[in-house]
Amino acid sequence: MNARLLTAAVLLAGLAGAATYYFTGKPAAVTTTVESTPPATEIPDPVTAEPPKAQLATTIPQFKLADQDGVMRSLRDDFQGKALIVNFWATWCAPCRREIPLLMQLEKDHADENFQVVGIAVDFRDKVLAYSKEMKIDYPMLIGEQEALDAAAAFGVEAVGLPFTIFTDTGGRIITLHMGELTAAEADIILAAVRDVNAGRTDPAQARVAIESGLAALPPEDHAKDAAGA
């Protein structure tokens, strides 16, 4: 993809995400689930348009992106049996960079429970590889330019404000979407709900209710304060 076109697309997407944050307040998690075929990605005007509504797919969509070694990988096929923490990010995004140590800790702490962090970088490959090496990122990374934006659209995210994170159960069902920077307290609540789904103690709809109420009860200091993409 032409570098100038990608830069314009990502900047517009970041503006859309930031507008959503400032007009509506930072949502802790978006849990609306609809039919599995998502609408096409649209980037609304950040000043006049209504904030976009997340309409999630019910299961992990089929797409492939190149990993750090250049191997084409599929979330649906290559991570079967894992409860995924799929984090969309970019090297130029400050909240994205801040939450990477947390994601690395989640990968370390919860690997024995079949949780798997996967990063999807909406960025230029050389920048991602350099930053990944600098940060010693130890979880799988998928990289794309327009292809990564298309992957976000396949999940049903209509306007890409980075970062955002999608959580699934071990059966590939999408449990929730968290918009903006993730905190440890928020992650604990979401992972506990996913864990209950994995164990058969609850279902995805009940898990979403538990996540929504749990996040709403958190004190302000346990929510990230910066806008997505800031």
C-alpha angles and dihedrals in degrees: 000000000000108000093225092052093048092050091052092047094049093046091052090047092050091050090052091051093047091049090053090053097048097041098046105023121250108301112218092213139348112219106172111132125191138160117327097247105081126206122254117277114266127185108211125207104272094221107041108020126095112255110270119255119226111234106186128205113240095232138022108288122231115255137125131224132176117259127216090283094049094255115142109238136183124211090211097049105029100045102042114157093024128114099228130218100195111191120192111203147143135215093241093055113097097200088048091055093046094055096049094088089053091050090050089051092049089052090052097043100044106032091104089059091058094256114145128189115212121182121210110197117205092199148084113302097232092052092048094049092049093048093044089054092046092051094039090231106195102187125084116281126201117196134201145140113208087356091062091049087052089052090055089051090050088058089052099254103144100190120028113225108165136262110035131150131208121204123203135180124239090270093061095254115143110239103178148339120228114201119207132004115347121226128203092248092052091047092052092055094046095045091048090055092047089048090056090052091049090051093049093244093120141003131244094263092052090045090056091053090050091049093048094049093043094051092045090055095054116108115248093255090064092060122078109251103203125090119253110271094013 
